[in-house]
């Protein structure tokens, strides 16, 4: 299965979480970006993986700025679960992540999922 996400993938590091009355919450902009990703995945997904899978993440960025792929992968995995594409991210037994700079593509992420 090949999925495409257009737009920025927010990082799920501690800076994207605030605290109010001692309770954690995700900032509204980050939450809106996450909801958009889930919507994009739901529109493309046509089934749910419930066996061990291999996932390949291909990230395109518009510039050479420093970006942490690990936190973006965590966000994507959570969104894949929320969109019903995978049952649980613990089913990922093998993964590969690649990062490219392409001004024309801008923020674009391609996700390829295969059963192992």
C-alpha positions in Angstrom: 0.0 0.0 0.0 1.3 3.4 -0.9 0.1 6.5 1.0 0.9 10.2 0.4 0.7 13.0 3.0 0.9 16.5 1.7 2.0 19.2 4.2 4.1 19.3 7.3 4.3 16.4 9.7 4.4 17.9 13.2 7.0 16.5 15.6 5.6 14.9 18.8 8.4 16.1 21.0 7.8 17.8 24.4 7.8 21.3 22.9 4.5 20.5 21.1 2.8 19.7 24.3 1.7 22.3 26.9 0.3 22.0 30.4 -2.9 23.6 31.8 -4.0 22.9 35.3 -1.4 20.2 35.5 -2.8 18.3 32.5 -1.0 17.8 29.2 -2.5 19.0 25.9 -1.4 19.4 22.3 -1.3 22.9 20.9 -4.2 23.7 18.6 -2.0 24.2 15.5 -0.3 20.8 16.0 -3.7 19.2 16.7 -5.1 20.6 13.4 -2.1 19.3 11.5 -2.5 15.9 13.0 -6.3 15.8 12.2 -5.5 16.8 8.6 -3.0 13.9 8.3 -5.5 11.4 9.7 -8.1 12.7 7.2 -5.6 12.3 4.3 -4.8 8.8 5.3 -8.5 7.8 5.7 -9.2 9.0 2.2 -6.4 6.8 0.8 -6.6 3.7 3.1 -8.7 0.8 2.0 -8.1 -1.8 4.7 -6.3 -2.5 7.9 -3.0 -4.3 8.5 -3.2 -6.8 11.4 -0.1 -8.8 10.7 3.6 -7.9 10.9 4.5 -5.1 8.5 7.5 -3.3 6.8 7.1 0.5 6.5 9.1 2.7 4.3 9.0 6.5 5.0 10.2 8.9 2.3 10.3 12.5 3.5 10.6 15.5 1.1 11.5 18.9 2.5 11.7 22.3 0.8 15.1 23.2 2.3 18.1 21.8 4.2 17.0 22.9 7.7 17.7 20.4 10.4 14.7 18.1 11.1 14.2 15.2 13.4 12.7 12.3 11.4 12.3 10.1 14.5 9.6 12.3 16.0 7.8 12.6 12.7 7.8 8.8 12.3 6.1 8.6 15.7 3.5 11.0 14.6 2.8 9.1 11.4 2.6 5.8 13.2 0.0 7.2 15.6 -2.0 8.7 12.7 -1.9 5.4 10.8 -3.5 3.8 13.9 -6.1 6.5 14.3 -7.0 6.3 10.6 -7.5 2.6 10.8 -4.7 1.7 8.4 -2.8 -0.4 10.9 -4.2 -2.1 14.1 -1.2 -1.2 16.2 2.2 0.3 15.6 3.8 -2.6 17.4 3.1 -4.6 14.2 6.0 -2.7 12.5 8.9 -5.2 12.6 11.0 -3.5 9.9 11.3 0.2 8.8 13.3 2.4 6.5 13.4 6.2 6.5 14.8 8.4 3.8 15.0 12.2 3.6 15.4 14.4 0.5 15.4 18.1 -0.3 13.1 19.1 -3.2 11.9 22.7 -3.4 9.2 21.8 -5.9 7.6 19.0 -3.8 7.9 21.0 -0.6 6.6 19.1 2.5 5.6 15.7 1.1 5.7 12.3 2.8 5.3 8.9 1.0 4.6 5.9 3.1 4.8 2.4 1.7 3.5 -0.5 3.8 3.9 -4.3 3.1 3.1 -7.4 5.1 6.2 -9.3 6.0 
